[in-house]
Amino acid sequence: MNALAATAATRTELTDAFTAFITAADRLEHSHLQLHEEVARLRAQLEERNRALAASLAENERMHLQLVRILDAMPCGIVVFERTSKNMSLLNPEARRLLGLGNKASPDWSHLPVGIRGVADLDSVRPATREHDHEFCSEKDGEKRWMTVRSSVMDPAMTGCEQMILIIREITMQKQAEQDREASRHMLALAEMASVLAHEIRNPLGSLELLTGLLASDSALNPDSRECVQHLRAGVRSLSSTVDNVLRFHSLGEAQLIPTPLAPALKSATEFIRPLAEQKQVTLTFTESLGVTEIAADSNGLQQVILNLAINALRHTPSSGSIIISGSVEHNKDGPVAVVQFSDTGCGIPPENLDRVFEPGFSTARQSAGLGLAVCRRIISQHKGAITLRSQPGQGTTFRMEFPAL
């Protein structure tokens, strides 16, 4: 009986143990399944995050390349360097061009112009949150270049160190424009003053011209006195030409053109300049085959053209030389054209100056303001005409003027 009871007890314990084992095995299998599911979920999350990270890195690289392209294409130079060590971390192509660094592989701080380094050193003692603009001038191969530099400091919390940014722009064209405007203002002021003085001089000069004409016609003058009067008359007419050039050059008014017989106008202009030729001992000849040809003209303007050409020729024609003024009529496809030619036997014009003789202010003679031929072209243009020239050094110069005949 005791043996049977013991056996029953043993079986009960084995059953309980087996049941407990089965339960523990079920729990272990369940936990393994849960762990497997958790690992799969975590792996999926990790793969998703890896994909997101890869996409973010690709986006960052794309943005980096885009920013590099933008910086390379910017019309201003950009330099980034560490504020203390002066190690440069960025230098775009425009900065290389402006600073004259070319394709230098690894430019350092010493390669930058002194003006740039001075700006950085000056701003290194200023508050880091402010931006400052500076101008400086550099000279290379005799050519000045103006630049403006703006400096600012990046937040150290963003970069890990204190970095300075320099933005460089070339302002040479703006500086040149400012200088040109200033020069134009000065020229305008001088022109106004010259016009005022010319107006003030013109009236007494007209009186002097009238008086010298009366003296020249006085038969009681002895030869020496007559020669002095001729010199005085030539000087007054030369000065009158200068005054009229100033007034005509700075005048904005249009010429008053009326039908004018050309031959008498040319003859009057020739006689007006004859005292100048006699003073210089240059032969003055006038020939014409114009007949009754008329042009729309201002006789005073024509006289001014002949006077300017005569003074210009007399400056370059030696004594015993000659000046010939001729007038004729030619025909082209547009009809009759009145042609006036003014020829001298002077020293001629060098080929390199032929394209410049009509420029205001251009002159090879110190005593000339360089307005005479410029005024000639303006007057002839007002007459709807044209002026050309041909010249041979050492053989003289011929000016050809064409006017539409009425």
C-alpha positions as CSV (number, residue, x, y, z in Angstrom):
1,M,0.0,0.0,0.0
2,N,2.8,2.3,0.8
3,A,4.5,1.3,-2.4
4,L,1.5,2.1,-4.5
5,A,1.1,5.5,-2.7
6,A,4.7,6.4,-3.3
7,T,4.4,5.4,-7.0
8,A,1.2,7.6,-7.4
9,A,3.0,10.5,-5.7
10,T,5.9,10.1,-8.1
11,R,3.7,10.1,-11.1
12,T,1.9,13.2,-9.9
13,E,5.2,15.0,-9.5
14,L,6.4,14.0,-12.9
15,T,3.1,15.1,-14.4
16,D,3.3,18.4,-12.7
17,A,7.0,18.8,-13.8
18,F,6.1,17.9,-17.4
19,T,3.2,20.3,-17.3
20,A,5.4,23.1,-16.0
21,F,8.0,22.3,-18.7
22,I,5.4,22.4,-21.4
23,T,4.1,25.7,-20.0
24,A,7.6,27.2,-19.9
25,A,8.4,25.9,-23.4
26,D,5.2,27.5,-24.7
27,R,6.1,30.8,-23.0
28,L,9.7,30.6,-24.4
29,E,8.4,30.0,-27.9
30,H,5.9,32.9,-27.5
31,S,8.7,35.2,-26.3
32,H,10.9,34.0,-29.2
33,L,8.2,34.9,-31.6
34,Q,7.7,38.3,-30.0
35,L,11.5,38.9,-30.1
36,H,11.6,37.8,-33.8
37,E,8.8,40.2,-34.6
38,E,10.5,43.0,-32.7
39,V,13.8,42.4,-34.5
40,A,12.0,42.4,-37.8
41,R,10.2,45.7,-36.9
42,L,13.5,47.3,-35.7
43,R,15.2,46.1,-38.9
44,A,12.5,47.7,-41.0
45,Q,12.8,50.9,-39.0
46,L,16.6,50.9,-39.4
47,E,16.3,50.3,-43.1
48,E,13.8,53.1,-43.4
49,R,16.0,55.4,-41.5
50,N,19.0,54.4,-43.6
51,R,17.1,55.2,-46.7
52,A,16.0,58.5,-45.2
53,L,19.6,59.2,-44.2
54,A,20.9,58.3,-47.7
55,A,18.3,60.5,-49.3
56,S,19.2,63.3,-46.9
57,L,22.9,62.9,-47.7
58,A,22.1,62.9,-51.4
59,E,20.0,66.0,-51.0
60,N,22.8,67.7,-49.0
61,E,25.3,66.8,-51.7
62,R,23.0,68.1,-54.4
63,M,22.4,71.3,-52.4
64,H,26.2,71.6,-51.9
65,L,26.9,71.2,-55.6
66,Q,24.1,73.7,-56.4
67,L,25.5,76.3,-53.9
68,V,29.0,75.8,-55.3
69,R,27.7,76.4,-58.8
70,I,25.8,79.5,-57.6
71,L,28.9,80.8,-55.8
72,D,31.0,80.1,-58.9
73,A,28.5,82.0,-61.1
74,M,28.1,85.0,-58.9
75,P,29.3,88.3,-60.3
76,C,31.0,89.2,-57.1
77,G,34.1,87.7,-55.4
78,I,33.6,85.7,-52.2
79,V,36.3,84.8,-49.8
80,V,35.8,82.8,-46.6
81,F,38.6,82.4,-44.1
82,E,39.1,81.6,-40.4
83,R,39.3,84.8,-38.5
84,T,42.3,84.0,-36.3
85,S,44.4,81.7,-38.4
86,K,43.5,83.3,-41.7
87,N,43.2,79.9,-43.4
88,M,41.0,80.3,-46.4
89,S,38.2,77.8,-46.9
90,L,36.5,79.3,-50.0
91,L,37.6,81.4,-52.9
92,N,35.2,81.6,-55.9
93,P,36.4,82.2,-59.5
94,E,35.3,85.8,-59.5
95,A,37.4,86.5,-56.4
96,R,40.4,84.9,-58.0
97,R,39.9,87.2,-61.0
98,L,39.4,90.3,-59.0
99,L,42.3,89.6,-56.7
100,G,44.6,88.6,-59.6
101,L,45.2,85.0,-58.2
102,G,44.5,83.3,-61.5
103,N,44.7,79.5,-61.3
104,K,47.0,79.4,-58.3
105,A,46.4,76.0,-56.7
106,S,46.3,76.9,-53.0
107,P,46.5,80.6,-52.5
108,D,47.1,81.6,-48.9
109,W,46.6,84.8,-47.0
110,S,49.9,86.4,-48.2
111,H,48.7,86.2,-51.8
112,L,45.8,88.6,-51.2
113,P,46.3,92.3,-52.0
114,V,47.4,94.5,-49.2
115,G,44.1,96.4,-49.3
116,I,42.0,93.2,-48.7
117,R,44.2,92.1,-45.8
118,G,43.9,95.6,-44.3
119,V,40.1,95.4,-44.5
120,A,40.1,92.0,-42.7
121,D,42.6,93.2,-40.0
122,L,40.6,96.3,-39.4
123,D,37.3,94.5,-39.1
124,S,38.7,91.9,-36.8
125,V,38.6,94.4,-34.0
126,R,35.0,95.5,-34.8
127,P,31.8,93.8,-33.4
128,A,31.2,90.5,-35.1
129,T,27.6,91.2,-35.8
130,R,28.2,94.3,-38.0
131,E,28.8,94.6,-41.7
132,H,31.2,97.2,-43.1
133,D,31.9,98.4,-46.7
134,H,35.4,99.6,-47.7
135,E,36.8,100.9,-51.0
136,F,40.3,100.4,-52.2
137,C,42.3,100.8,-55.4
138,S,44.7,98.4,-56.9
139,E,47.0,99.0,-59.8
140,K,48.3,96.4,-62.2
141,D,50.2,97.1,-65.5
142,G,49.5,100.8,-65.0
143,E,45.8,100.3,-64.9
144,K,43.8,101.3,-61.8
145,R,40.9,99.1,-60.6
146,W,38.6,100.1,-57.9
147,M,36.8,97.6,-55.6
148,T,34.4,97.6,-52.7
149,V,34.7,95.0,-50.0
150,R,32.0,94.1,-47.5
151,S,33.0,92.0,-44.5
152,S,30.9,90.0,-42.0
153,V,31.5,87.3,-39.4
154,M,29.6,84.0,-39.3
155,D,28.1,82.8,-36.0
156,P,30.7,80.5,-34.3
157,A,27.8,78.3,-33.1
158,M,27.1,77.3,-36.7
159,T,30.6,76.7,-37.9
160,G,32.5,75.7,-34.8
161,C,35.0,78.6,-35.3
162,E,34.8,82.3,-36.1
163,Q,34.9,82.7,-39.8
164,M,34.8,85.9,-41.8
165,I,33.2,86.4,-45.2
166,L,34.5,89.0,-47.7
167,I,32.2,90.0,-50.6
168,I,34.2,91.9,-53.3
169,R,32.7,93.8,-56.2
170,E,34.5,95.8,-58.9
171,I,33.3,99.4,-59.2
172,T,35.9,100.7,-61.7
173,M,33.1,101.5,-64.2
174,Q,31.1,103.4,-61.5
175,K,34.2,105.3,-60.4
176,Q,35.0,106.2,-64.1
177,A,31.4,107.3,-64.6
178,E,31.6,109.5,-61.5
179,Q,34.8,111.0,-62.7
180,D,33.3,111.6,-66.1
181,R,30.3,113.2,-64.6
182,E,32.5,115.4,-62.5
183,A,34.6,116.3,-65.5
184,S,31.4,117.1,-67.5
185,R,30.2,119.4,-64.7
186,H,33.6,121.2,-64.8
187,M,33.5,121.4,-68.6
188,L,29.9,122.7,-68.5
189,A,31.0,125.3,-65.9
190,L,34.0,126.3,-68.1
191,A,31.8,126.4,-71.2
192,E,29.3,128.7,-69.5
193,M,32.1,130.9,-68.3
194,A,33.7,130.9,-71.7
195,S,30.4,131.8,-73.3
196,V,29.9,134.7,-70.9
197,L,33.4,136.0,-71.5
198,A,33.0,135.6,-75.3
199,H,29.7,137.6,-75.2
200,E,31.4,140.3,-73.2
201,I,34.4,140.5,-75.5
202,R,32.4,140.4,-78.8
203,N,30.9,143.9,-78.7
204,P,34.2,145.8,-78.0
205,L,35.9,143.5,-80.5
206,G,33.3,144.5,-83.2
207,S,34.1,148.1,-82.4
208,L,37.9,147.4,-82.8
209,E,37.2,145.7,-86.2
210,L,35.2,148.7,-87.4
211,L,37.9,151.1,-86.3
212,T,40.8,149.1,-87.9
213,G,38.8,149.0,-91.1
214,L,38.4,152.8,-91.1
215,L,42.1,153.2,-90.3
216,A,43.1,150.9,-93.2
217,S,41.1,153.0,-95.6
218,D,42.8,156.2,-94.6
219,S,44.9,157.4,-97.5
220,A,46.9,159.7,-95.3
221,L,48.7,156.8,-93.5
222,N,52.3,156.3,-94.3
223,P,53.5,152.8,-95.3
224,D,54.8,152.0,-91.8
225,S,51.5,153.0,-90.2
226,R,49.5,151.2,-92.8
227,E,51.5,148.0,-92.1
228,C,50.9,148.4,-88.4
229,V,47.2,148.8,-89.1
230,Q,47.2,145.7,-91.2
231,H,48.8,143.7,-88.4
232,L,46.3,145.1,-86.0
233,R,43.4,144.2,-88.3
234,A,44.7,140.7,-88.8
235,G,45.1,140.2,-85.0
236,V,41.5,141.5,-84.3
237,R,40.1,139.2,-86.9
238,S,42.0,136.2,-85.6
239,L,40.7,137.0,-82.1
240,S,37.2,137.5,-83.5
241,S,37.5,134.0,-84.9
242,T,38.3,132.5,-81.5
243,V,35.4,134.3,-79.8
244,D,33.0,133.2,-82.5
245,N,34.2,129.6,-82.3
246,V,33.5,129.6,-78.6
247,L,30.0,131.0,-79.0
248,R,29.2,128.7,-81.9
249,F,30.6,125.6,-80.3
250,H,28.5,126.0,-77.1
251,S,25.4,127.4,-78.8
252,L,22.4,125.0,-79.0
253,G,20.6,127.2,-81.5
254,E,20.0,126.3,-85.1
255,A,21.4,128.4,-88.0
256,Q,19.0,130.7,-89.8
257,L,19.4,129.6,-93.4
258,I,18.2,131.7,-96.3
259,P,18.8,131.4,-100.1
260,T,22.2,132.9,-100.5
261,P,24.3,133.4,-103.7
262,L,27.4,131.4,-103.0
263,A,30.0,133.3,-105.1
264,P,29.6,136.7,-103.4
265,A,29.5,135.1,-100.0
266,L,32.8,133.3,-100.7
267,K,34.4,136.4,-102.2
268,S,33.4,138.4,-99.1
269,A,34.8,135.7,-96.8
270,T,38.1,135.7,-98.8
271,E,38.5,139.4,-98.5
272,F,37.7,139.1,-94.8
273,I,40.7,136.8,-94.3
274,R,43.1,138.6,-96.7
275,P,44.7,140.7,-93.9
276,L,45.7,137.5,-92.2
277,A,47.3,136.1,-95.3
278,E,49.1,139.4,-96.0
279,Q,50.5,139.5,-92.4
280,K,51.9,135.9,-92.9
281,Q,53.1,136.8,-96.4
282,V,51.0,134.0,-97.9
283,T,49.5,134.3,-101.4
284,L,45.6,134.1,-101.2
285,T,43.7,133.3,-104.4
286,F,40.0,133.0,-105.1
287,T,38.6,131.3,-108.2
288,E,35.0,130.4,-108.9
289,S,32.7,129.1,-111.7
290,L,29.5,129.2,-109.6
291,G,27.6,131.7,-111.6
292,V,24.3,132.5,-109.8
293,T,24.2,129.3,-107.8
294,E,22.5,129.6,-104.5
295,I,22.5,127.5,-101.4
296,A,20.5,127.7,-98.1
297,A,23.1,129.4,-96.0
298,D,24.0,131.7,-93.2
299,S,26.6,134.0,-94.6
300,N,28.2,134.6,-91.2
301,G,28.5,130.9,-90.8
302,L,30.2,130.5,-94.2
303,Q,32.5,133.3,-93.3
304,Q,33.4,131.6,-90.1
305,V,34.2,128.3,-91.9
306,I,36.5,130.1,-94.3
307,L,38.1,132.1,-91.5
308,N,38.7,128.9,-89.4
309,L,40.2,127.1,-92.4
310,A,42.4,130.0,-93.2
311,I,43.7,130.4,-89.6
312,N,44.3,126.6,-89.5
313,A,46.2,126.8,-92.8
314,L,48.2,129.8,-91.9
315,R,49.5,128.1,-88.8
316,H,51.0,125.4,-90.9
317,T,51.9,127.2,-94.1
318,P,55.3,129.0,-94.3
319,S,55.8,132.4,-95.7
320,S,55.8,132.5,-99.5
321,G,53.3,129.6,-99.4
322,S,49.8,129.9,-101.0
323,I,46.1,129.3,-100.2
324,I,43.5,128.8,-102.9
325,I,39.8,129.0,-102.4
326,S,37.7,127.7,-105.3
327,G,34.0,127.2,-106.0
328,S,32.3,125.1,-108.7
329,V,29.1,123.3,-109.4
330,E,29.0,119.5,-109.9
331,H,26.1,117.1,-110.5
332,N,25.4,113.8,-108.8
333,K,22.3,111.5,-108.7
334,D,20.6,113.9,-106.3
335,G,21.1,117.0,-108.5
336,P,23.5,119.9,-108.6
337,V,26.0,120.3,-105.7
338,A,28.0,123.4,-104.9
339,V,31.6,122.5,-104.2
340,V,34.0,124.7,-102.2
341,Q,37.6,123.6,-101.9
342,F,40.2,125.2,-99.6
343,S,43.8,124.2,-100.5
344,D,47.1,125.2,-98.9
345,T,50.7,124.4,-99.5
346,G,51.5,123.8,-95.8
347,C,53.2,121.0,-94.0
348,G,50.2,118.6,-94.4
349,I,48.6,116.3,-91.8
350,P,50.2,113.1,-90.6
351,P,48.0,110.0,-91.5
352,E,47.5,109.1,-87.8
353,N,45.8,112.5,-87.2
354,L,43.4,112.5,-90.2
355,D,40.6,110.9,-88.3
356,R,41.0,113.2,-85.3
357,V,41.3,116.7,-86.8
358,F,37.5,117.4,-86.4
359,E,37.5,116.3,-82.7
360,P,36.8,119.2,-80.3
361,G,40.0,120.0,-78.4
362,F,42.3,118.2,-80.8
363,S,45.2,120.4,-82.0
364,T,48.9,120.0,-82.7
365,A,49.5,123.8,-82.2
366,R,49.9,125.1,-78.7
367,Q,48.2,128.4,-79.6
368,S,45.0,126.7,-80.7
369,A,42.1,125.6,-78.6
370,G,41.2,122.9,-81.1
371,L,37.7,124.2,-81.8
372,G,38.1,125.6,-85.3
373,L,37.7,122.5,-87.4
374,A,35.0,121.1,-85.0
375,V,33.0,124.3,-85.5
376,C,33.5,124.0,-89.3
377,R,32.0,120.6,-89.3
378,R,29.1,121.7,-87.1
379,I,28.3,124.7,-89.3
380,I,28.5,122.7,-92.5
381,S,26.3,120.0,-91.0
382,Q,23.7,122.8,-90.2
383,H,23.9,123.7,-93.9
384,K,23.0,120.1,-94.8
385,G,26.5,119.8,-96.3
386,A,29.6,117.6,-95.8
387,I,33.3,118.2,-95.4
388,T,36.1,115.9,-96.3
389,L,39.9,116.3,-96.5
390,R,42.9,114.9,-98.2
391,S,46.4,115.6,-97.1
392,Q,50.0,114.6,-97.9
393,P,52.7,115.4,-95.3
394,G,55.0,118.0,-96.8
395,Q,52.7,118.8,-99.7
396,G,49.7,120.5,-98.1
397,T,46.0,119.9,-97.4
398,T,42.8,120.3,-99.3
399,F,39.4,120.6,-97.6
400,R,36.4,119.8,-99.8
401,M,32.9,121.1,-98.8
402,E,29.7,120.1,-100.6
403,F,26.4,122.0,-100.3
404,P,23.0,121.1,-101.9
405,A,22.4,123.7,-104.6
406,L,19.0,125.4,-104.8
